[in-house]
């Protein structure tokens, strides 16, 4: 008869995990972690110890945890993708408009302006989300994708201003 080496976990009673009976223990002892103050003051004014209400945490413990900025990283990446797409479409429309008239259409300028706004907002969201542990790669990708349209548009605006003021 084969002996069952699986144990049931407490938080998921229907799932089993293999037992770790053959795990070797290190001869070095672990460094003791500093004690954590888990005293919580409830609304009635009393203090609950570790055996009391431990579902709420203290303000100091919440400050030590990094904020999850995964949503901002995703939005930065999406804004970067759409910013580049709108920028390319706007530049293509600008090229087509310049073949037929000297003034670009209102829709062309609105597309380029919308791409610039998306890129700037995505850039700042990526900078904020880069400090988080979750979504750091997406935040960096969002920063990279939003930087290209912003830099190119700033160069184009700067060159246009230089050309306008040079003619005076």
TORVO-189537 format. One record per residue (C-alpha): residue number from 1; x, y, z; residue in one letter. Coordinates in pm, 1 decimal. Example, Ala and Ser with C-alpha at 12.3 -4.5 7.8 and 13.67 -1.06 7.14 Angstrom:
BEGIN
REC pos        X        Y        Z code
REC   1   1230.0   -450.0    780.0    A
REC   2   1367.0   -106.0    714.0    S
***
This chain:
BEGIN
REC pos        X        Y        Z code
REC   1      0.0      0.0      0.0    X
REC   2    138.5    339.4   -104.0    X
REC   3    148.3    615.4    154.2    X
REC   4    -14.4    948.0     56.7    X
REC   5    238.9   1232.4     78.2    X
REC   6     -2.4   1517.4      8.7    X
REC   7   -129.3   1767.1    261.4    X
REC   8   -431.5   1992.8    247.6    X
REC   9   -381.6   2367.7    279.8    X
REC  10   -590.0   2568.1    526.2    X
REC  11   -704.1   2843.5    292.8    X
REC  12   -811.6   2605.5     13.5    X
REC  13   -947.6   2288.3    171.0    X
REC  14  -1023.6   2113.3   -159.6    X
REC  15   -675.4   2158.0   -306.9    X
REC  16   -371.5   1963.6   -205.9    X
REC  17      1.1   2035.9   -212.0    X
REC  18    290.5   1789.5   -205.5    X
REC  19    446.6   1748.6    136.8    X
REC  20    798.9   1883.5    184.6    X
REC  21    927.5   1611.5    413.2    X
REC  22   1268.4   1580.7    248.0    X
REC  23   1349.2   1949.9    265.6    X
REC  24   1685.7   2020.8    422.6    X
REC  25   1717.7   2286.5    686.3    X
REC  26   2010.2   2526.0    678.2    X
REC  27   2249.6   2518.8    969.6    X
REC  28   2250.8   2898.7    979.3    X
REC  29   1973.3   3060.4   1175.4    X
REC  30   1774.2   3337.1   1016.8    X
REC  31   1808.6   3691.5   1141.9    X
REC  32   1517.7   3792.3   1357.6    X
REC  33   1294.8   4049.5   1195.9    X
REC  34   1208.9   4357.7   1399.1    X
REC  35    876.5   4337.7   1582.6    X
REC  36    583.5   4503.5   1409.5    X
REC  37    339.5   4715.1   1605.1    X
REC  38      1.6   4560.4   1528.5    X
REC  39   -200.7   4754.9   1780.9    X
REC  40   -515.0   4888.8   1619.5    X
REC  41   -743.6   5142.2   1781.6    X
REC  42  -1103.9   5061.3   1705.1    X
REC  43  -1389.4   5309.4   1678.3    X
REC  44  -1495.8   5248.7   2037.6    X
REC  45  -1158.6   5379.0   2156.6    X
REC  46  -1006.9   5051.8   2279.8    X
REC  47   -694.1   4883.6   2151.6    X
REC  48   -697.5   4537.5   1998.4    X
REC  49   -382.1   4332.8   2025.9    X
REC  50   -262.1   4066.9   1785.1    X
REC  51   -539.1   3833.3   1901.3    X
REC  52   -806.5   4095.8   1833.4    X
REC  53   -913.4   4251.7   1504.5    X
REC  54   -614.0   4202.7   1272.4    X
REC  55   -800.3   4270.2    946.4    X
REC  56   -726.1   4640.5    967.4    X
REC  57   -371.5   4767.2    950.0    X
REC  58   -202.3   5069.3   1096.2    X
REC  59   -124.4   5378.7    895.7    X
REC  60    249.9   5317.5    929.3    X
REC  61    221.1   4973.5    772.7    X
REC  62     20.7   5112.7    480.7    X
REC  63    279.9   5384.4    413.2    X
REC  64    558.5   5126.4    377.8    X
REC  65    378.3   4936.5    101.8    X
REC  66    448.1   5060.9   -252.8    X
REC  67    148.2   5184.2   -445.9    X
REC  68     25.5   4970.1   -729.5    X
REC  69     41.3   5179.4  -1045.9    X
REC  70    -22.2   4905.2  -1299.9    X
REC  71   -325.6   5088.9  -1437.0    X
REC  72   -123.5   5402.8  -1503.7    X
REC  73    142.2   5197.3  -1681.6    X
REC  74   -119.4   5034.2  -1905.2    X
REC  75   -278.9   5370.9  -1985.3    X
REC  76     63.8   5515.8  -2064.1    X
REC  77    135.1   5231.4  -2305.3    X
REC  78   -206.0   5265.3  -2473.1    X
REC  79   -169.9   5643.4  -2501.6    X
REC  80    175.5   5591.9  -2651.6    X
REC  81     43.7   5354.2  -2917.0    X
REC  82   -250.5   5577.9  -3005.8    X
REC  83    -32.1   5890.7  -2991.2    X
REC  84    202.9   5745.0  -3253.0    X
REC  85    -87.4   5628.7  -3470.1    X
REC  86   -260.4   5968.1  -3459.5    X
REC  87     72.2   6141.7  -3521.9    X
REC  88    140.7   5930.5  -3832.2    X
REC  89   -214.6   5980.3  -3960.9    X
REC  90   -189.5   6355.9  -3896.8    X
REC  91    143.0   6382.7  -4077.4    X
REC  92      7.6   6185.1  -4374.5    X
REC  93   -301.7   6406.8  -4386.8    X
REC  94    -77.1   6713.6  -4363.8    X
REC  95    122.7   6586.3  -4661.7    X
REC  96   -191.9   6523.9  -4864.6    X
REC  97   -338.7   6862.8  -4770.0    X
REC  98    -22.8   7045.3  -4878.3    X
REC  99    -54.6   6904.1  -5230.5    X
REC 100   -391.5   7069.9  -5286.6    X
REC 101   -384.0   7386.8  -5077.7    X
REC 102   -153.4   7603.0  -4870.7    X
REC 103   -364.3   7568.4  -4556.7    X
REC 104   -410.3   7235.3  -4381.8    X
REC 105   -764.4   7134.0  -4293.5    X
REC 106   -906.1   7172.2  -3945.1    X
REC 107   -931.4   6794.8  -3907.5    X
REC 108   -561.4   6755.1  -3981.4    X
REC 109   -459.2   7005.3  -3717.1    X
REC 110   -705.5   6854.4  -3466.9    X
REC 111   -554.3   6508.6  -3526.6    X
REC 112   -201.4   6637.0  -3469.3    X
REC 113   -308.7   6830.5  -3157.7    X
REC 114   -490.7   6523.6  -3022.5    X
REC 115   -178.2   6311.6  -3080.8    X
REC 116     32.2   6569.0  -2894.6    X
REC 117   -207.1   6576.9  -2596.3    X
REC 118   -224.1   6195.9  -2580.2    X
REC 119    153.0   6171.7  -2593.5    X
REC 120    213.7   6429.8  -2320.5    X
REC 121    -42.5   6272.6  -2085.8    X
REC 122     95.2   5923.9  -2156.7    X
REC 123    450.5   6045.5  -2092.3    X
REC 124    364.9   6182.8  -1748.4    X
REC 125    161.9   5873.4  -1654.0    X
REC 126    458.5   5657.4  -1756.4    X
REC 127    695.9   5862.9  -1542.4    X
REC 128    465.1   5823.5  -1242.0    X
REC 129    409.4   5450.0  -1299.8    X
REC 130    780.0   5376.8  -1347.6    X
REC 131    831.8   5394.3   -970.4    X
REC 132    599.5   5097.0   -912.1    X
REC 133    716.8   4737.6   -905.4    X
REC 134    422.0   4613.4  -1110.2    X
REC 135    403.3   4732.4  -1468.4    X
REC 136    748.6   4890.4  -1474.6    X
REC 137    821.1   4748.6  -1820.9    X
REC 138    491.6   4877.4  -1959.2    X
REC 139    562.1   5219.1  -1808.9    X
REC 140    903.6   5232.9  -1975.8    X
REC 141    749.8   5122.9  -2306.3    X
REC 142    483.5   5393.1  -2268.3    X
REC 143    751.1   5655.9  -2200.1    X
REC 144    943.3   5544.5  -2507.6    X
REC 145    638.9   5545.5  -2733.7    X
REC 146    519.6   5885.3  -2614.0    X
REC 147    859.8   6051.6  -2634.7    X
REC 148    894.8   6014.1  -3012.4    X
REC 149    584.1   6214.9  -3117.6    X
REC 150    642.5   6481.1  -2851.9    X
REC 151   1004.9   6540.2  -2955.2    X
REC 152    923.7   6544.5  -3327.7    X
REC 153    631.4   6783.3  -3275.8    X
REC 154    842.4   7017.3  -3060.7    X
REC 155   1109.9   7021.6  -3333.1    X
REC 156    849.1   7093.7  -3601.6    X
REC 157    688.8   7371.7  -3395.1    X
REC 158   1030.8   7520.4  -3317.6    X
REC 159   1137.0   7508.3  -3682.7    X
REC 160    808.5   7667.8  -3786.0    X
REC 161    853.0   7950.6  -3537.5    X
REC 162   1209.4   8008.8  -3653.2    X
REC 163   1096.9   8023.3  -4017.8    X
REC 164    809.4   8261.8  -3938.8    X
REC 165   1024.7   8504.9  -3740.0    X
REC 166   1311.3   8486.4  -3989.5    X
REC 167   1091.1   8623.9  -4265.9    X
REC 168   1018.8   8942.2  -4068.5    X
***
